[in-house]
């Protein structure tokens, strides 16, 4: 009886392990890398927002980032949650 229960649990355990290594773990690594990128933003860095706006970081605050939108020195304050990626020079 115990042997049949173990045999029925093995496919479930394998399925959970595959799900973890193919979906959950890579997503956690990606989120950690994105969090580290946002925390390392400095004055002068170019970023792209989730809305597709390309801007330059002026000042990084706790929850927000002050950015310059264009050459006419128009500034805005955006949430760090909406930074998509950093543009490498």
ChimeraX commands (.cxc) that place a marker at each C-alpha (Angstrom):
marker #1 position 0.00,0.00,0.00 radius 0.5
marker #1 position 2.76,2.47,0.93 radius 0.5
marker #1 position 4.63,1.69,-2.26 radius 0.5
marker #1 position 1.67,2.69,-4.47 radius 0.5
marker #1 position 1.23,6.00,-2.59 radius 0.5
marker #1 position 4.91,6.79,-3.11 radius 0.5
marker #1 position 4.66,5.93,-6.80 radius 0.5
marker #1 position 1.69,8.25,-7.21 radius 0.5
marker #1 position 3.48,11.15,-5.45 radius 0.5
marker #1 position 6.71,10.97,-7.48 radius 0.5
marker #1 position 5.19,12.49,-10.68 radius 0.5
marker #1 position 3.68,15.32,-8.63 radius 0.5
marker #1 position 7.02,16.06,-6.94 radius 0.5
marker #1 position 8.81,16.03,-10.30 radius 0.5
marker #1 position 6.17,18.37,-11.77 radius 0.5
marker #1 position 6.57,20.84,-8.87 radius 0.5
marker #1 position 10.38,20.75,-9.24 radius 0.5
marker #1 position 10.16,21.41,-12.99 radius 0.5
marker #1 position 7.69,24.26,-12.42 radius 0.5
marker #1 position 10.02,25.81,-9.83 radius 0.5
marker #1 position 13.19,25.64,-11.93 radius 0.5
marker #1 position 11.58,26.73,-15.22 radius 0.5
marker #1 position 9.20,29.45,-14.03 radius 0.5
marker #1 position 9.57,30.60,-10.43 radius 0.5
marker #1 position 13.37,30.72,-10.02 radius 0.5
marker #1 position 14.12,32.64,-13.27 radius 0.5
marker #1 position 11.39,35.16,-12.43 radius 0.5
marker #1 position 12.88,35.73,-8.97 radius 0.5
marker #1 position 16.33,36.32,-10.51 radius 0.5
marker #1 position 14.87,38.78,-13.01 radius 0.5
marker #1 position 13.02,40.71,-10.28 radius 0.5
marker #1 position 16.17,40.87,-8.13 radius 0.5
marker #1 position 18.27,42.18,-11.05 radius 0.5
marker #1 position 15.61,44.83,-11.83 radius 0.5
marker #1 position 15.44,45.90,-8.17 radius 0.5
marker #1 position 19.26,46.22,-8.05 radius 0.5
marker #1 position 19.25,48.27,-11.28 radius 0.5
marker #1 position 16.66,50.68,-9.87 radius 0.5
marker #1 position 18.55,51.08,-6.59 radius 0.5
marker #1 position 21.81,51.79,-8.44 radius 0.5
marker #1 position 20.42,54.63,-10.59 radius 0.5
marker #1 position 22.49,57.79,-10.33 radius 0.5
marker #1 position 22.36,61.32,-11.68 radius 0.5
marker #1 position 22.96,61.36,-15.42 radius 0.5
marker #1 position 21.71,57.80,-16.11 radius 0.5
marker #1 position 19.32,57.44,-19.03 radius 0.5
marker #1 position 16.22,55.32,-18.44 radius 0.5
marker #1 position 13.13,54.16,-20.29 radius 0.5
marker #1 position 9.82,54.16,-18.42 radius 0.5
marker #1 position 7.09,51.55,-18.84 radius 0.5
marker #1 position 5.28,54.13,-20.96 radius 0.5
marker #1 position 8.21,54.34,-23.37 radius 0.5
marker #1 position 9.48,57.76,-22.31 radius 0.5
marker #1 position 13.26,58.16,-22.49 radius 0.5
marker #1 position 14.56,60.50,-19.79 radius 0.5
marker #1 position 17.63,61.33,-17.70 radius 0.5
marker #1 position 17.84,60.85,-13.93 radius 0.5
marker #1 position 18.39,64.05,-11.96 radius 0.5
marker #1 position 17.88,62.74,-8.43 radius 0.5
marker #1 position 16.94,59.39,-6.92 radius 0.5
marker #1 position 14.70,59.54,-3.84 radius 0.5
marker #1 position 13.24,56.78,-1.69 radius 0.5
marker #1 position 10.16,55.93,-3.79 radius 0.5
marker #1 position 10.48,58.38,-6.67 radius 0.5
marker #1 position 13.00,59.53,-9.25 radius 0.5
marker #1 position 13.27,63.11,-10.46 radius 0.5
marker #1 position 13.97,63.06,-14.21 radius 0.5
marker #1 position 14.69,65.52,-17.02 radius 0.5
marker #1 position 12.43,64.87,-20.01 radius 0.5
marker #1 position 14.19,66.91,-22.70 radius 0.5
marker #1 position 16.82,69.55,-23.40 radius 0.5
marker #1 position 14.52,72.39,-22.27 radius 0.5
marker #1 position 14.98,71.17,-18.70 radius 0.5
marker #1 position 11.39,70.03,-18.25 radius 0.5
marker #1 position 11.44,67.82,-15.16 radius 0.5
marker #1 position 9.05,65.28,-13.72 radius 0.5
marker #1 position 8.87,63.00,-10.74 radius 0.5
marker #1 position 8.14,59.35,-11.51 radius 0.5
marker #1 position 7.63,56.31,-9.31 radius 0.5
marker #1 position 10.49,53.82,-9.26 radius 0.5
marker #1 position 7.88,51.14,-10.04 radius 0.5
marker #1 position 7.55,52.53,-13.59 radius 0.5
marker #1 position 11.21,52.33,-14.61 radius 0.5
marker #1 position 11.48,49.67,-17.32 radius 0.5
marker #1 position 15.21,49.65,-17.96 radius 0.5
marker #1 position 18.43,51.64,-17.93 radius 0.5
marker #1 position 19.98,52.64,-21.25 radius 0.5
marker #1 position 23.67,51.91,-21.38 radius 0.5
marker #1 position 25.74,54.68,-22.98 radius 0.5
marker link #1:1,2 radius 0.2
marker link #1:2,3 radius 0.2
marker link #1:3,4 radius 0.2
marker link #1:4,5 radius 0.2
marker link #1:5,6 radius 0.2
marker link #1:6,7 radius 0.2
marker link #1:7,8 radius 0.2
marker link #1:8,9 radius 0.2
marker link #1:9,10 radius 0.2
marker link #1:10,11 radius 0.2
marker link #1:11,12 radius 0.2
marker link #1:12,13 radius 0.2
marker link #1:13,14 radius 0.2
marker link #1:14,15 radius 0.2
marker link #1:15,16 radius 0.2
marker link #1:16,17 radius 0.2
marker link #1:17,18 radius 0.2
marker link #1:18,19 radius 0.2
marker link #1:19,20 radius 0.2
marker link #1:20,21 radius 0.2
marker link #1:21,22 radius 0.2
marker link #1:22,23 radius 0.2
marker link #1:23,24 radius 0.2
marker link #1:24,25 radius 0.2
marker link #1:25,26 radius 0.2
marker link #1:26,27 radius 0.2
marker link #1:27,28 radius 0.2
marker link #1:28,29 radius 0.2
marker link #1:29,30 radius 0.2
marker link #1:30,31 radius 0.2
marker link #1:31,32 radius 0.2
marker link #1:32,33 radius 0.2
marker link #1:33,34 radius 0.2
marker link #1:34,35 radius 0.2
marker link #1:35,36 radius 0.2
marker link #1:36,37 radius 0.2
marker link #1:37,38 radius 0.2
marker link #1:38,39 radius 0.2
marker link #1:39,40 radius 0.2
marker link #1:40,41 radius 0.2
marker link #1:41,42 radius 0.2
marker link #1:42,43 radius 0.2
marker link #1:43,44 radius 0.2
marker link #1:44,45 radius 0.2
marker link #1:45,46 radius 0.2
marker link #1:46,47 radius 0.2
marker link #1:47,48 radius 0.2
marker link #1:48,49 radius 0.2
marker link #1:49,50 radius 0.2
marker link #1:50,51 radius 0.2
marker link #1:51,52 radius 0.2
marker link #1:52,53 radius 0.2
marker link #1:53,54 radius 0.2
marker link #1:54,55 radius 0.2
marker link #1:55,56 radius 0.2
marker link #1:56,57 radius 0.2
marker link #1:57,58 radius 0.2
marker link #1:58,59 radius 0.2
marker link #1:59,60 radius 0.2
marker link #1:60,61 radius 0.2
marker link #1:61,62 radius 0.2
marker link #1:62,63 radius 0.2
marker link #1:63,64 radius 0.2
marker link #1:64,65 radius 0.2
marker link #1:65,66 radius 0.2
marker link #1:66,67 radius 0.2
marker link #1:67,68 radius 0.2
marker link #1:68,69 radius 0.2
marker link #1:69,70 radius 0.2
marker link #1:70,71 radius 0.2
marker link #1:71,72 radius 0.2
marker link #1:72,73 radius 0.2
marker link #1:73,74 radius 0.2
marker link #1:74,75 radius 0.2
marker link #1:75,76 radius 0.2
marker link #1:76,77 radius 0.2
marker link #1:77,78 radius 0.2
marker link #1:78,79 radius 0.2
marker link #1:79,80 radius 0.2
marker link #1:80,81 radius 0.2
marker link #1:81,82 radius 0.2
marker link #1:82,83 radius 0.2
marker link #1:83,84 radius 0.2
marker link #1:84,85 radius 0.2
marker link #1:85,86 radius 0.2
marker link #1:86,87 radius 0.2
marker link #1:87,88 radius 0.2
marker link #1:88,89 radius 0.2
view
